[in-house]
Amino acid sequence: MENQNMLFTLLSCLFFVLLLGIWTYKKTKGSNSTTEGYFLAGRGMSGGFIAGALILTNLSAEQMVGLNGQSYGTNMTNMAWEVTAVFPIVIMALLLLPRYLGGAFTTLPQFLRDRYDEGVRRLVVLLFMLGYVLVTIPSTLYSGALAVLKMFDVPALLDISYSQSIWVMVWIIGLLGAVFAIFGGMKAIAVSDTFIGIGLIIVCTFIPVIGLYQLGDGSISEGARIVSTNHTEKLNAVGSSTDSVPFLTIFTGMIWANLFYWGTNQYAIQRTLGAANLAEGQKGVLYTGFFKLLVPVFMMVPGVIAFHMYGGGLQSVDLAFPTLVANTLPWYLQGFFLVVLLGAVFSTFNALINSAATMFALDVIQPLKPTLSDRKLLDLSKWFSGVLAIASFCIAPLLMYAPDGLWELIRRFTGFFNIPIIAVVLVGIFARKVPAVAAKVVIIFHVVTYYMLIWGMNQLFDIPININYIHVYGILFFTEVVIMLAISRISPRKEAWKFTPKPKVDMKPWKYSLFTSIVLIGFVFAFYLVFSPIGLAYKQGYVSPYFWPSLGLLSIVTISIAILSVKKWNKKYGSYIEKTTSSSKTISS
């Protein structure tokens, strides 16, 4: 019976993969013959496709495994990475996206070349490439391998060791993903992401529901009662100084790390740069905010359920979600889950490979050989993608030795490149006389100083720096802004930088962009009310007496401000965007 179940799972997975492949091929046939088609889907993406691509680029097995592992091992404090992402998503939609589309940029390094010089562009490309190959791509592959390994007990199935199983699964998943990434292009990624996104929502709804059903011995309501009245500290998102994400870090370093991801990270913003017009781009970005708000429910509550079902005795916190899936999901749904899981991994992997290829072609090769044809550029970028993928396959299995869990490791290592890039971009936009040398100084300063504060002082001099790494993000961000402004005072640019609009798409903003942004921000506060000591983490019952009045007051304030935005601010915002992105004149930043 078990072999029959396994065969059904593999055949149903193959069926969905073939269905996805055929559908994607028909939707994207003939769209990859130019660099604009391959890298930006021909600048024709709608809001729905952009949202699907953004959320699937962001959500992968890394979140399924890592976030559930954190809630299983500690509490809900890591939801801050997801929920507070709404703030930078709003900034991206309302302020940064009009600037990017108004300048018709294909990559962030192109914008930095326009703002600073070629040297800054090359440094940022180097940071991105190192981050992708050493951290982001390996973590995506490893988390996917871990989930498949546990779900199907690969060591027993193939009669090999746990570590050998990780290597095998990383290479199998990686090679499959690489074929799609290299030959598919941006439009193929966006189209397939929409299909996978629907499947992800279905699966991520099923798992906590089935988990609660089993926890409550056949009663979902009883399972929910157990989770909300026992060990309620697991449902607390307001972290103390001893948690991995103290609440104060939201206001120091986290906002800048999230703004880097949603506003400047090439593999995320590339989806928006292919928008058919500004309105569609804004829709896509803001729709993504609603999906991010669902992440704690879909990708952290299952970890809490796993704690109630298995206690704290799992070999690794990263096994919480795979174990829950293996033990709760019916056999006839496991093939569908497998294709969604692999699809989520492929989506992030494909996006990373595609954006790396974009930067390699347009920020490395094209400046050196400006007369090179589109076909040659595409061929070289595909070869580069293959080399990058193989390097990542070799690094990914080494993540099994991470002592504090996958999620914590990724967040620490991304600190090498997220803060200096966002600092350079923001200062570049808002301080017109900062010279290129200032950007180069802070990039080098950051890499060295961040290493010393997080690891170096302890490793080299036996002097531990007991500051949460997210606080280090904030300290270094403000330090680097001050350094750049100081250099500007000492040696400013001879001429203040000016932004030259040259849009290739219609720049009229979405009429509901302000309204939607305010509603999103209201939901952020609502989630923190729910997962707090006055909400579900209340020890004396389901929620405290202050919960419903607080939620009611928040709703009234949010709705009032949202209505005010439609009546008072929409016209002013539209005029501002038209003024700053009109192609008929040059705009001072």
DABELHU-V406788 format. One record per helix or strand of 3 or more residues. SS is the DSSP state (helix for helix, strand for strand). FROM is the first residue (numbers start at 1). TO is the last residue. If there is no record, write none. Layout:
SS:FROM:TO
SS:FROM:TO
//
This chain:
helix:2:28
helix:35:43
helix:47:58
helix:61:73
helix:77:83
helix:85:102
helix:108:115
helix:118:152
helix:154:158
helix:162:215
helix:220:229
helix:232:235
helix:249:263
helix:266:273
helix:278:299
helix:301:310
helix:317:328
helix:331:368
helix:374:401
helix:406:414
helix:418:430
helix:436:461
helix:469:490
strand:498:500
helix:513:530
helix:546:581
strand:586:588
//
